[in-house]
Amino acid sequence: MSNTSESCILIGGYAQPPKETAANFAYSILSCQLLINKKSHCVVHCHFNTISPLTSEYLNDMIFGYCFDNPIDPLLEKIQSHMYLSITSSVVHALRNAQERFKQIEIPD
């Protein structure tokens, strides 16, 4: 992608991590940022503000290519069946929040 700022939009979602977890002590909010291609509506990159870079990288690999025009439930089920962390439900909630935001915007050309 030659000019990401022109060909993509940046969408965010958030959720509160469970109490008494390292994520809650480090961040009061778990956030995700999704770089979405304006034409295909597919995720070209994502980032989660997790404590471990491995978690964010794993999620990026799992979410890369997901099209926001499709139902999100299969993606969320995939995450829940592959991720066994205390923040998994927060990741799911943050992604739902991001998809709701995506549905509310009109994507510029």
MOPAC internal coordinates of N, CA, C and O (Angstrom, degrees):
PM7 1SCF
backbone

  N    0.0000 0     0.00 0     0.00 0    0    0    0
  C    1.4456 1     0.00 0     0.00 0    1    0    0
  C    1.5203 1   108.18 1     0.00 0    2    1    0
  O    1.2310 1   120.34 1   -62.17 1    3    2    1
  N    1.3016 1   116.95 1   117.83 1    3    2    1
  C    1.4501 1   120.14 1  -172.48 1    5    3    2
  C    1.5193 1   113.07 1   -75.99 1    6    5    3
  O    1.2310 1   119.45 1   139.94 1    7    6    5
  N    1.3212 1   118.65 1   -40.06 1    7    6    5
  C    1.4531 1   120.15 1  -178.57 1    9    7    6
  C    1.5249 1   109.00 1  -134.75 1   10    9    7
  O    1.2310 1   120.85 1   -91.66 1   11   10    9
  N    1.3082 1   115.97 1    88.34 1   11   10    9
  C    1.4579 1   122.41 1  -174.99 1   13   11   10
  C    1.5133 1   112.47 1   -57.77 1   14   13   11
  O    1.2310 1   120.03 1   140.59 1   15   14   13
  N    1.3233 1   117.54 1   -39.41 1   15   14   13
  C    1.4653 1   119.61 1  -177.18 1   17   15   14
  C    1.5239 1   112.13 1   -65.24 1   18   17   15
  O    1.2310 1   120.12 1   155.35 1   19   18   17
  N    1.3205 1   117.38 1   -24.65 1   19   18   17
  C    1.4634 1   120.72 1   178.61 1   21   19   18
  C    1.5227 1   112.76 1   -91.53 1   22   21   19
  O    1.2310 1   119.86 1   150.59 1   23   22   21
  N    1.3177 1   117.88 1   -29.41 1   23   22   21
  C    1.4626 1   120.57 1  -174.14 1   25   23   22
  C    1.5264 1   113.94 1   -98.68 1   26   25   23
  O    1.2310 1   120.34 1   173.23 1   27   26   25
  N    1.3347 1   116.96 1    -6.77 1   27   26   25
  C    1.4621 1   120.12 1  -175.72 1   29   27   26
  C    1.5266 1   111.77 1  -132.35 1   30   29   27
  O    1.2310 1   121.87 1   -17.75 1   31   30   29
  N    1.3237 1   114.02 1   162.25 1   31   30   29
  C    1.4569 1   120.86 1   169.65 1   33   31   30
  C    1.5223 1   107.44 1  -118.81 1   34   33   31
  O    1.2310 1   120.71 1   -22.63 1   35   34   33
  N    1.3130 1   116.24 1   157.37 1   35   34   33
  C    1.4595 1   122.28 1   179.08 1   37   35   34
  C    1.5206 1   107.85 1  -113.42 1   38   37   35
  O    1.2310 1   121.10 1   -58.07 1   39   38   37
  N    1.3299 1   115.51 1   121.93 1   39   38   37
  C    1.4661 1   121.99 1  -178.95 1   41   39   38
  C    1.5202 1   107.73 1  -118.71 1   42   41   39
  O    1.2310 1   120.38 1   -35.33 1   43   42   41
  N    1.3099 1   116.87 1   144.67 1   43   42   41
  C    1.4537 1   120.52 1   177.48 1   45   43   42
  C    1.5126 1   112.24 1  -124.46 1   46   45   43
  O    1.2310 1   121.40 1   -24.49 1   47   46   45
  N    1.2998 1   114.93 1   155.51 1   47   46   45
  C    1.4576 1   122.79 1   173.70 1   49   47   46
  C    1.5154 1   108.13 1  -141.60 1   50   49   47
  O    1.2310 1   120.92 1   -18.39 1   51   50   49
  N    1.3131 1   115.84 1   161.61 1   51   50   49
  C    1.4528 1   118.48 1  -177.61 1   53   51   50
  C    1.5241 1   110.61 1  -148.02 1   54   53   51
  O    1.2310 1   121.52 1   -17.58 1   55   54   53
  N    1.3166 1   114.70 1   162.42 1   55   54   53
  C    1.4561 1   122.47 1   175.22 1   57   55   54
  C    1.5144 1   107.87 1  -160.30 1   58   57   55
  O    1.2310 1   121.00 1   -20.45 1   59   58   57
  N    1.3069 1   115.70 1   159.55 1   59   58   57
  C    1.4584 1   120.08 1   176.78 1   61   59   58
  C    1.5205 1   108.83 1   -89.97 1   62   61   59
  O    1.2310 1   120.16 1   -51.13 1   63   62   61
  N    1.3380 1   117.30 1   128.87 1   63   62   61
  C    1.4682 1   119.08 1   176.31 1   65   63   62
  C    1.5305 1   109.88 1   -69.93 1   66   65   63
  O    1.2310 1   120.20 1   -22.04 1   67   66   65
  N    1.3230 1   117.21 1   157.96 1   67   66   65
  C    1.4607 1   120.02 1   178.27 1   69   67   66
  C    1.5319 1   111.26 1   -59.42 1   70   69   67
  O    1.2310 1   120.99 1   -33.45 1   71   70   69
  N    1.3077 1   115.71 1   146.55 1   71   70   69
  C    1.4735 1   120.90 1   176.73 1   73   71   70
  C    1.5296 1   109.44 1   -62.28 1   74   73   71
  O    1.2310 1   121.16 1   -24.93 1   75   74   73
  N    1.3045 1   115.38 1   155.07 1   75   74   73
  C    1.4647 1   122.81 1   176.48 1   77   75   74
  C    1.5306 1   113.33 1    62.20 1   78   77   75
  O    1.2310 1   120.30 1  -152.82 1   79   78   77
  N    1.3314 1   117.04 1    27.18 1   79   78   77
  C    1.4603 1   120.03 1   173.55 1   81   79   78
  C    1.5239 1   108.08 1  -114.75 1   82   81   79
  O    1.2310 1   120.98 1   -20.75 1   83   82   81
  N    1.3206 1   115.73 1   159.25 1   83   82   81
  C    1.4691 1   119.90 1   178.99 1   85   83   82
  C    1.5270 1   110.76 1   -60.13 1   86   85   83
  O    1.2310 1   120.88 1   143.56 1   87   86   85
  N    1.3378 1   115.92 1   -36.44 1   87   86   85
  C    1.4683 1   119.28 1   179.82 1   89   87   86
  C    1.5183 1   111.40 1   -62.62 1   90   89   87
  O    1.2310 1   120.25 1   142.08 1   91   90   89
  N    1.3219 1   117.13 1   -37.92 1   91   90   89
  C    1.4636 1   120.28 1   179.90 1   93   91   90
  C    1.5235 1   111.09 1   -70.50 1   94   93   91
  O    1.2310 1   120.43 1   143.91 1   95   94   93
  N    1.3342 1   116.78 1   -36.09 1   95   94   93
  C    1.4604 1   119.45 1   178.20 1   97   95   94
  C    1.5302 1   110.96 1   -70.32 1   98   97   95
  O    1.2310 1   120.23 1   142.23 1   99   98   97
  N    1.3136 1   117.17 1   -37.77 1   99   98   97
  C    1.4634 1   120.87 1  -178.61 1  101   99   98
  C    1.5297 1   111.87 1   -78.18 1  102  101   99
  O    1.2310 1   120.87 1   138.27 1  103  102  101
  N    1.3327 1   115.94 1   -41.73 1  103  102  101
  C    1.4691 1   121.87 1  -178.16 1  105  103  102
  C    1.5241 1   107.60 1  -135.11 1  106  105  103
  O    1.2310 1   120.31 1   -48.40 1  107  106  105
  N    1.2848 1   117.02 1   131.60 1  107  106  105
  C    1.4639 1   117.68 1   177.09 1  109  107  106
  C    1.5233 1   110.98 1   -78.49 1  110  109  107
  O    1.2310 1   120.50 1   164.33 1  111  110  109
  N    1.3171 1   116.65 1   -15.67 1  111  110  109
  C    1.4698 1   122.59 1   179.33 1  113  111  110
  C    1.5244 1   108.74 1  -132.19 1  114  113  111
  O    1.2310 1   121.03 1   -46.24 1  115  114  113
  N    1.3261 1   115.64 1   133.76 1  115  114  113
  C    1.4642 1   120.92 1   171.50 1  117  115  114
  C    1.5256 1   106.01 1   -91.69 1  118  117  115
  O    1.2310 1   120.27 1   -56.18 1  119  118  117
  N    1.3022 1   117.09 1   123.82 1  119  118  117
  C    1.4674 1   119.27 1  -179.17 1  121  119  118
  C    1.5158 1   110.65 1  -121.83 1  122  121  119
  O    1.2310 1   121.91 1   -27.22 1  123  122  121
  N    1.3100 1   113.95 1   152.78 1  123  122  121
  C    1.4635 1   120.08 1   173.10 1  125  123  122
  C    1.5169 1   107.54 1  -127.90 1  126  125  123
  O    1.2310 1   121.36 1   -35.47 1  127  126  125
  N    1.3017 1   115.00 1   144.53 1  127  126  125
  C    1.4498 1   122.01 1   173.95 1  129  127  126
  C    1.5201 1   106.17 1  -122.69 1  130  129  127
  O    1.2310 1   121.25 1   -49.03 1  131  130  129
  N    1.3209 1   115.22 1   130.97 1  131  130  129
  C    1.4577 1   121.37 1  -176.82 1  133  131  130
  C    1.5224 1   109.20 1  -122.18 1  134  133  131
  O    1.2310 1   120.77 1   -56.28 1  135  134  133
  N    1.3099 1   116.13 1   123.72 1  135  134  133
  C    1.4558 1   122.44 1   175.24 1  137  135  134
  C    1.5204 1   106.35 1   -92.45 1  138  137  135
  O    1.2310 1   120.57 1   -64.66 1  139  138  137
  N    1.3354 1   116.52 1   115.34 1  139  138  137
  C    1.4618 1   122.30 1  -172.26 1  141  139  138
  C    1.5218 1   109.82 1  -119.50 1  142  141  139
  O    1.2310 1   121.19 1   -50.33 1  143  142  141
  N    1.3273 1   115.33 1   129.67 1  143  142  141
  C    1.4526 1   121.02 1   177.42 1  145  143  142
  C    1.5357 1   109.05 1   -64.98 1  146  145  143
  O    1.2310 1   120.50 1   -48.90 1  147  146  145
  N    1.3406 1   116.66 1   131.10 1  147  146  145
  C    1.4653 1   120.82 1  -176.21 1  149  147  146
  C    1.5186 1   113.56 1   -66.61 1  150  149  147
  O    1.2310 1   119.68 1   149.31 1  151  150  149
  N    1.3076 1   118.21 1   -30.69 1  151  150  149
  C    1.4698 1   120.61 1  -177.72 1  153  151  150
  C    1.5214 1   112.14 1   -86.34 1  154  153  151
  O    1.2310 1   120.19 1   133.01 1  155  154  153
  N    1.3223 1   117.24 1   -46.99 1  155  154  153
  C    1.4668 1   120.59 1  -175.39 1  157  155  154
  C    1.5264 1   113.05 1   -88.05 1  158  157  155
  O    1.2310 1   120.48 1   160.19 1  159  158  157
  N    1.3370 1   116.69 1   -19.81 1  159  158  157
  C    1.4645 1   123.68 1  -175.61 1  161  159  158
  C    1.5247 1   112.00 1    63.51 1  162  161  159
  O    1.2310 1   120.65 1  -154.60 1  163  162  161
  N    1.3339 1   116.36 1    25.40 1  163  162  161
  C    1.4613 1   122.33 1   179.72 1  165  163  162
  C    1.5280 1   110.51 1  -101.57 1  166  165  163
  O    1.2310 1   121.37 1   -32.24 1  167  166  165
  N    1.3168 1   114.98 1   147.76 1  167  166  165
  C    1.4629 1   121.66 1   179.50 1  169  167  166
  C    1.5308 1   108.97 1   -73.90 1  170  169  167
  O    1.2310 1   121.01 1   -55.59 1  171  170  169
  N    1.3276 1   115.68 1   124.41 1  171  170  169
  C    1.4622 1   120.20 1   176.86 1  173  171  170
  C    1.5283 1   111.38 1  -103.17 1  174  173  171
  O    1.2310 1   120.65 1   162.90 1  175  174  173
  N    1.3347 1   116.37 1   -17.10 1  175  174  173
  C    1.4678 1   121.18 1   175.18 1  177  175  174
  C    1.5207 1   107.88 1  -168.15 1  178  177  175
  O    1.2310 1   121.05 1   -30.67 1  179  178  177
  N    1.3236 1   115.59 1   149.33 1  179  178  177
  C    1.4602 1   119.10 1   173.42 1  181  179  178
  C    1.5190 1   109.82 1  -145.11 1  182  181  179
  O    1.2310 1   121.66 1   -19.46 1  183  182  181
  N    1.3155 1   114.42 1   160.54 1  183  182  181
  C    1.4623 1   120.89 1   179.02 1  185  183  182
  C    1.5228 1   108.52 1  -143.68 1  186  185  183
  O    1.2310 1   120.76 1   -41.95 1  187  186  185
  N    1.3278 1   116.16 1   138.05 1  187  186  185
  C    1.4565 1   123.46 1   173.02 1  189  187  186
  C    1.5145 1   107.54 1  -118.69 1  190  189  187
  O    1.2310 1   120.16 1   -39.84 1  191  190  189
  N    1.3163 1   117.30 1   140.16 1  191  190  189
  C    1.4678 1   120.46 1  -179.61 1  193  191  190
  C    1.5270 1   109.93 1   -83.50 1  194  193  191
  O    1.2310 1   121.13 1  -118.03 1  195  194  193
  N    1.3099 1   115.45 1    61.97 1  195  194  193
  C    1.4600 1   120.97 1   178.92 1  197  195  194
  C    1.5231 1   109.84 1   -87.86 1  198  197  195
  O    1.2310 1   120.98 1   -18.58 1  199  198  197
  N    1.3171 1   115.73 1   161.42 1  199  198  197
  C    1.4622 1   120.09 1   179.31 1  201  199  198
  C    1.5173 1   110.48 1   -66.41 1  202  201  199
  O    1.2310 1   120.35 1   138.80 1  203  202  201
  N    1.3177 1   116.95 1   -41.20 1  203  202  201
  C    1.4587 1   121.49 1  -178.71 1  205  203  202
  C    1.5268 1   110.95 1   -95.57 1  206  205  203
  O    1.2310 1   120.17 1   -54.46 1  207  206  205
  N    1.3243 1   117.29 1   125.54 1  207  206  205
  C    1.4656 1   119.29 1   174.71 1  209  207  206
  C    1.5327 1   111.74 1   -59.30 1  210  209  207
  O    1.2310 1   120.15 1   150.54 1  211  210  209
  N    1.3228 1   117.32 1   -29.46 1  211  210  209
  C    1.4606 1   120.94 1   179.01 1  213  211  210
  C    1.5302 1   111.01 1   -60.50 1  214  213  211
  O    1.2310 1   120.30 1   139.32 1  215  214  213
  N    1.3207 1   117.03 1   -40.68 1  215  214  213
  C    1.4667 1   120.87 1   179.13 1  217  215  214
  C    1.5205 1   110.53 1   -62.58 1  218  217  215
  O    1.2310 1   120.46 1   133.81 1  219  218  217
  N    1.3124 1   116.73 1   -46.19 1  219  218  217
  C    1.4635 1   120.13 1   179.65 1  221  219  218
  C    1.5261 1   111.09 1   -64.15 1  222  221  219
  O    1.2310 1   120.24 1   138.16 1  223  222  221
  N    1.3267 1   117.14 1   -41.84 1  223  222  221
  C    1.4690 1   121.13 1   178.46 1  225  223  222
  C    1.5302 1   110.95 1   -63.99 1  226  225  223
  O    1.2310 1   120.42 1   138.38 1  227  226  225
  N    1.3190 1   116.80 1   -41.62 1  227  226  225
  C    1.4626 1   121.40 1   179.47 1  229  227  226
  C    1.5317 1   110.30 1   -62.39 1  230  229  227
  O    1.2310 1   121.03 1   135.42 1  231  230  229
  N    1.3177 1   115.64 1   -44.58 1  231  230  229
  C    1.4656 1   119.60 1   178.10 1  233  231  230
  C    1.5225 1   111.27 1   -64.43 1  234  233  231
  O    1.2310 1   120.28 1   139.84 1  235  234  233
  N    1.3215 1   117.08 1   -40.16 1  235  234  233
  C    1.4607 1   120.00 1   177.92 1  237  235  234
  C    1.5248 1   110.13 1   -59.97 1  238  237  235
  O    1.2310 1   120.22 1   135.27 1  239  238  237
  N    1.3339 1   117.18 1   -44.73 1  239  238  237
  C    1.4669 1   120.39 1   178.28 1  241  239  238
  C    1.5241 1   111.48 1   -61.25 1  242  241  239
  O    1.2310 1   120.57 1   140.95 1  243  242  241
  N    1.3233 1   116.52 1   -39.05 1  243  242  241
  C    1.4592 1   120.98 1  -177.20 1  245  243  242
  C    1.5367 1   111.83 1   -72.94 1  246  245  243
  O    1.2310 1   120.59 1   144.84 1  247  246  245
  N    1.3189 1   116.49 1   -35.16 1  247  246  245
  C    1.4643 1   121.12 1  -173.81 1  249  247  246
  C    1.5269 1   112.22 1   -91.45 1  250  249  247
  O    1.2310 1   120.23 1   157.69 1  251  250  249
  N    1.3300 1   117.16 1   -22.31 1  251  250  249
  C    1.4730 1   121.25 1  -179.06 1  253  251  250
  C    1.5318 1   110.00 1   -51.32 1  254  253  251
  O    1.2310 1   120.77 1   -50.79 1  255  254  253
  N    1.3202 1   116.13 1   129.21 1  255  254  253
  C    1.4544 1   121.61 1   176.99 1  257  255  254
  C    1.5154 1   114.53 1    90.78 1  258  257  255
  O    1.2310 1   119.91 1   167.09 1  259  258  257
  N    1.3407 1   117.79 1   -12.91 1  259  258  257
  C    1.4641 1   119.38 1   178.41 1  261  259  258
  C    1.5236 1   109.38 1   -61.42 1  262  261  259
  O    1.2310 1   120.53 1   -47.15 1  263  262  261
  N    1.3200 1   116.60 1   132.85 1  263  262  261
  C    1.4613 1   122.20 1   179.43 1  265  263  262
  C    1.5260 1   109.34 1   -95.63 1  266  265  263
  O    1.2310 1   120.43 1   -56.14 1  267  266  265
  N    1.2980 1   116.78 1   123.86 1  267  266  265
  C    1.4587 1   121.72 1  -177.51 1  269  267  266
  C    1.5240 1   113.31 1   -72.52 1  270  269  267
  O    1.2310 1   119.80 1   176.93 1  271  270  269
  N    1.3295 1   117.99 1    -3.07 1  271  270  269
  C    1.4626 1   120.74 1   172.31 1  273  271  270
  C    1.5283 1   110.60 1   -80.54 1  274  273  271
  O    1.2310 1   120.25 1   161.32 1  275  274  273
  N    1.3277 1   117.13 1   -18.68 1  275  274  273
  C    1.4670 1   122.36 1  -177.85 1  277  275  274
  C    1.5295 1   110.74 1   -86.51 1  278  277  275
  O    1.2310 1   120.37 1   -20.57 1  279  278  277
  N    1.3407 1   116.90 1   159.43 1  279  278  277
  C    1.4652 1   119.56 1   173.82 1  281  279  278
  C    1.5287 1   110.07 1   -60.18 1  282  281  279
  O    1.2310 1   120.76 1   -38.42 1  283  282  281
  N    1.3108 1   116.16 1   141.58 1  283  282  281
  C    1.4663 1   120.32 1  -175.67 1  285  283  282
  C    1.5305 1   112.97 1   -86.42 1  286  285  283
  O    1.2310 1   119.92 1   163.10 1  287  286  285
  N    1.3104 1   117.76 1   -16.90 1  287  286  285
  C    1.4709 1   119.96 1  -175.38 1  289  287  286
  C    1.5320 1   114.08 1   -56.90 1  290  289  287
  O    1.2310 1   118.43 1   136.69 1  291  290  289
  N    1.3367 1   120.59 1   -43.31 1  291  290  289
  C    1.4772 1   118.23 1   177.97 1  293  291  290
  C    1.5324 1   113.12 1   -60.09 1  294  293  291
  O    1.2310 1   120.16 1   141.99 1  295  294  293
  N    1.3213 1   117.30 1   -38.01 1  295  294  293
  C    1.4625 1   120.64 1   177.22 1  297  295  294
  C    1.5269 1   110.30 1   -65.35 1  298  297  295
  O    1.2310 1   120.16 1   136.21 1  299  298  297
  N    1.3168 1   117.30 1   -43.79 1  299  298  297
  C    1.4594 1   121.00 1  -179.23 1  301  299  298
  C    1.5289 1   111.00 1   -65.70 1  302  301  299
  O    1.2310 1   120.43 1   142.30 1  303  302  301
  N    1.3185 1   116.79 1   -37.70 1  303  302  301
  C    1.4699 1   120.34 1   176.70 1  305  303  302
  C    1.5285 1   110.72 1   -65.22 1  306  305  303
  O    1.2310 1   120.85 1   141.73 1  307  306  305
  N    1.3196 1   115.97 1   -38.27 1  307  306  305
  C    1.4714 1   120.29 1   177.49 1  309  307  306
  C    1.5315 1   110.28 1   -62.62 1  310  309  307
  O    1.2310 1   120.67 1   135.96 1  311  310  309
  N    1.3161 1   116.32 1   -44.04 1  311  310  309
  C    1.4685 1   120.63 1   178.83 1  313  311  310
  C    1.5256 1   109.67 1   -62.07 1  314  313  311
  O    1.2310 1   120.44 1   133.66 1  315  314  313
  N    1.3287 1   116.77 1   -46.34 1  315  314  313
  C    1.4640 1   120.18 1  -177.79 1  317  315  314
  C    1.5295 1   112.57 1   -66.52 1  318  317  315
  O    1.2310 1   120.34 1   153.52 1  319  318  317
  N    1.3175 1   116.96 1   -26.48 1  319  318  317
  C    1.4676 1   118.50 1  -179.96 1  321  319  318
  C    1.5372 1   113.08 1   -90.92 1  322  321  319
  O    1.2310 1   120.44 1   175.99 1  323  322  321
  N    1.3297 1   116.76 1    -4.01 1  323  322  321
  C    1.4628 1   120.19 1   179.78 1  325  323  322
  C    1.5321 1   113.52 1  -119.78 1  326  325  323
  O    1.2310 1   120.08 1   165.91 1  327  326  325
  N    1.3142 1   117.45 1   -14.09 1  327  326  325
  C    1.4607 1   121.79 1  -175.20 1  329  327  326
  C    1.5137 1   109.73 1  -119.03 1  330  329  327
  O    1.2310 1   120.58 1   -60.14 1  331  330  329
  N    1.3030 1   116.50 1   119.86 1  331  330  329
  C    1.4609 1   121.18 1  -178.98 1  333  331  330
  C    1.5212 1   109.58 1  -120.36 1  334  333  331
  O    1.2310 1   121.49 1  -110.56 1  335  334  333
  N    1.3208 1   114.75 1    69.44 1  335  334  333
  C    1.4544 1   122.49 1  -178.91 1  337  335  334
  C    1.5195 1   109.13 1  -123.73 1  338  337  335
  O    1.2310 1   120.67 1   -17.93 1  339  338  337
  N    1.3017 1   116.32 1   162.07 1  339  338  337
  C    1.4660 1   120.00 1   178.66 1  341  339  338
  C    1.5230 1   112.07 1   -66.31 1  342  341  339
  O    1.2310 1   120.10 1   161.11 1  343  342  341
  N    1.3186 1   117.41 1   -18.89 1  343  342  341
  C    1.4707 1   120.62 1  -178.05 1  345  343  342
  C    1.5277 1   113.51 1   -98.66 1  346  345  343
  O    1.2310 1   119.30 1  -174.93 1  347  346  345
  N    1.3165 1   118.94 1     5.07 1  347  346  345
  C    1.4664 1   120.89 1  -176.09 1  349  347  346
  C    1.5242 1   111.70 1   -56.43 1  350  349  347
  O    1.2310 1   119.91 1   134.94 1  351  350  349
  N    1.3151 1   117.77 1   -45.06 1  351  350  349
  C    1.4666 1   119.62 1  -179.61 1  353  351  350
  C    1.5294 1   111.02 1   -65.22 1  354  353  351
  O    1.2310 1   119.94 1   148.41 1  355  354  353
  N    1.3192 1   117.72 1   -31.59 1  355  354  353
  C    1.4702 1   120.81 1   177.35 1  357  355  354
  C    1.5214 1   110.83 1   -70.40 1  358  357  355
  O    1.2310 1   120.32 1   142.25 1  359  358  357
  N    1.3179 1   117.00 1   -37.75 1  359  358  357
  C    1.4695 1   121.33 1   176.36 1  361  359  358
  C    1.5259 1   109.22 1   -61.22 1  362  361  359
  O    1.2310 1   120.38 1   134.44 1  363  362  361
  N    1.3205 1   116.88 1   -45.56 1  363  362  361
  C    1.4592 1   121.76 1   179.26 1  365  363  362
  C    1.5227 1   110.12 1   -60.85 1  366  365  363
  O    1.2310 1   120.41 1   134.65 1  367  366  365
  N    1.3240 1   116.81 1   -45.35 1  367  366  365
  C    1.4683 1   120.41 1  -179.60 1  369  367  366
  C    1.5341 1   111.10 1   -64.04 1  370  369  367
  O    1.2310 1   120.19 1   138.47 1  371  370  369
  N    1.3325 1   117.23 1   -41.53 1  371  370  369
  C    1.4722 1   120.80 1   179.43 1  373  371  370
  C    1.5300 1   111.10 1   -62.68 1  374  373  371
  O    1.2310 1   120.30 1   140.09 1  375  374  373
  N    1.3332 1   117.04 1   -39.91 1  375  374  373
  C    1.4622 1   120.23 1   178.23 1  377  375  374
  C    1.5286 1   111.68 1   -67.56 1  378  377  375
  O    1.2310 1   120.19 1   140.40 1  379  378  377
  N    1.3307 1   117.24 1   -39.60 1  379  378  377
  C    1.4781 1   120.28 1   175.52 1  381  379  378
  C    1.5256 1   109.90 1   -60.90 1  382  381  379
  O    1.2310 1   121.03 1   137.26 1  383  382  381
  N    1.3281 1   115.64 1   -42.74 1  383  382  381
  C    1.4550 1   121.09 1   178.83 1  385  383  382
  C    1.5252 1   111.08 1   -61.53 1  386  385  383
  O    1.2310 1   120.19 1   138.35 1  387  386  385
  N    1.3248 1   117.25 1   -41.65 1  387  386  385
  C    1.4675 1   121.38 1   178.97 1  389  387  386
  C    1.5228 1   110.74 1   -66.12 1  390  389  387
  O    1.2310 1   119.90 1   139.64 1  391  390  389
  N    1.3374 1   117.79 1   -40.36 1  391  390  389
  C    1.4608 1   119.27 1   179.62 1  393  391  390
  C    1.5270 1   111.14 1   -66.80 1  394  393  391
  O    1.2310 1   120.09 1   141.53 1  395  394  393
  N    1.3270 1   117.44 1   -38.47 1  395  394  393
  C    1.4684 1   120.39 1   175.85 1  397  395  394
  C    1.5212 1   110.40 1   -59.24 1  398  397  395
  O    1.2310 1   120.83 1   136.75 1  399  398  397
  N    1.3254 1   116.02 1   -43.25 1  399  398  397
  C    1.4703 1   120.27 1   178.83 1  401  399  398
  C    1.5288 1   110.19 1   -64.13 1  402  401  399
  O    1.2310 1   120.45 1   138.40 1  403  402  401
  N    1.3263 1   116.74 1   -41.60 1  403  402  401
  C    1.4713 1   121.30 1   178.98 1  405  403  402
  C    1.5296 1   110.61 1   -59.01 1  406  405  403
  O    1.2310 1   120.29 1   137.40 1  407  406  405
  N    1.3231 1   117.05 1   -42.60 1  407  406  405
  C    1.4639 1   121.17 1  -178.92 1  409  407  406
  C    1.5263 1   112.23 1   -66.55 1  410  409  407
  O    1.2310 1   120.06 1   156.22 1  411  410  409
  N    1.3180 1   117.50 1   -23.78 1  411  410  409
  C    1.4601 1   121.53 1  -176.33 1  413  411  410
  C    1.5286 1   113.92 1   -85.88 1  414  413  411
  O    1.2310 1   120.18 1   164.55 1  415  414  413
  N    1.3084 1   117.27 1   -15.45 1  415  414  413
  C    1.4663 1   119.31 1  -175.35 1  417  415  414
  C    1.5297 1   111.13 1   -97.45 1  418  417  415
  O    1.2310 1   121.75 1   -22.80 1  419  418  417
  N    1.2905 1   114.25 1   157.20 1  419  418  417
  C    1.4515 1   120.71 1   171.10 1  421  419  418
  C    1.5247 1   105.85 1  -104.27 1  422  421  419
  O    1.2310 1   121.14 1   -62.03 1  423  422  421
  N    1.3088 1   115.42 1   117.97 1  423  422  421
  C    1.4611 1   120.11 1  -173.92 1  425  423  422
  C    1.5145 1   109.94 1   -76.34 1  426  425  423
  O    1.2310 1   120.57 1   -55.63 1  427  426  425
  N    1.3247 1   116.52 1   124.37 1  427  426  425
  C    1.4673 1   119.84 1   178.61 1  429  427  426
  C    1.5229 1   111.61 1   -71.51 1  430  429  427
  O    1.2310 1   120.84 1   -26.24 1  431  430  429
  N    1.3083 1   116.00 1   153.76 1  431  430  429
  C    1.4766 1   120.91 1   177.64 1  433  431  430
  C    1.5084 1   111.38 1   -79.31 1  434  433  431
  O    1.2310 1   120.10 1   180.00 1  435  434  433

